[in-house]
Amino acid sequence: MIAWIRRSLSRKLFVSYLLVIATGMVVLALTVQLSGRPAFDRHLAAMAQMMGNSMMGRPMMGPMMNAQALEADLYINFQSALRESLALATLVGIIIAVLASLFMSQQIVAPLRHLLYATRRIAAGHYSERVPAPEISAGDELTELAHSFNRMAESLEKAEAMRRDLVANVAHELRTPLTSVKGYLEGLMDEVIPAAPETYERLHREVHRLERLIDDLLELNRVEAGVYELHRQPVAVQELVRSTVERLDLQFREKGVHLVQQVPADLPRVMVDVGRMGQVLMNLLGNALQYTPAGGTVTISALREKDFVLIRIADTGIGIAAEDLPHIFERFYRADRSRARSSGGSGIGLTIAKLLVEAHGGFIRAESAGLGKGSTFTLGLPIAS
């Protein structure tokens, strides 16, 4: 019964009203019971004294008149005693009911005051503010409101931290190539660096890094905002993988990394946007190539699992540390920062890939046994109905 009441604020309010009414009635009855008889006795004593004084001062009336006068005086004194006891009982009952109402309302108002204070703090930019949940009665709407508020505050705090990190990361990523370009230009102006084709090639490479970063940021913004269209159609997995492999085959051979395909031809078709999913596979295969040394192997395989086709890209590269795995899809996060930066990676390719896969109704996850033990990225795509 208590658990049933705690699960709803409206039930608690209803029960609190009943308790206030019942408390007032009980106090009223007890007060009448305790004060009624003494008040009646006082009025009877006063009536007896008045009758005695009257009999001493005037002759006796007839029996009938004496009985009528006694009944009238008795009724009047009974009403006076009743009014006196009811007035006292009502006053005590009101006081008790008000105190009970204040106590019950305080159980509701106090949490709301905490919420009001916390909302003002968050509106002022203090995103670490939280509502003390233990002060909320467990199980009702106020508890849910407190937990929802705390979850909202955590999301806002995380979003603000991500915004600060994004600004810092973008500034850092832009500063590196700009500093390099500035150094080359100053060297050319001071004739310290020769105006040779190699110098211009380096300048072009740094400008290309800037261009890639800006394009990736614009792409990330479009994907996160959802301002793009997906032209999904049934596609054979083997054809999707083959077209991606053909685009990177030369780079694999130049670096000396073996690329192995294990994609059965009888897999069901997947419902994807060919261009977008090719972009995702290019990113995953490109990362595998980038972090796998010469002589290593990258294996791309596929199999069916329930309503999905799983495409796995496994490499024998540098691997991912256990503490880095939960953050590998966060923008600008790098497990090997120095190497990624030297190769020109922007650090948001996996973020874009994850968002695109989820937009298709699929999923993507990363696994690794540790540093130096390679890594595996699994891409789950829904089967075309």
Secondary structure, DSSP 4 states (H G I P E B T S, - for coil): -HHHHHT-HHHHHHHHHHHHHHHHHHHHHHHHHHHHHHHHHHHHHHHHHHHHHHHHHS----HHHHHHHHHHHHHHHHHHHHHHHHHHHHHHHHHHHHHHHHHHHHHHHHHHHHHHHHHHHHHTT-TT----GGGSPTTSHHHHHHHHHHHHHHHHHHHHHHHHHHHHHHHHHHHHHHHHHHHHHHHHHTTSS---HHHHHHHHHHHHHHHHHHHHHHHHHHHHHT-S---EEEE-HHHHHHHHHHHHHHHHHHHT-EEEEE--TTPPPEEEEHHHHHHHHHHHHHHHHHTS-TT-EEEEEEEEETTEEEEEEEE-SS---TTTGGGTTSTT--SSHHHHHHTT--S-HHHHHHHHHHHTT-EEEEEESSTTS-EEEEEEEEBP-
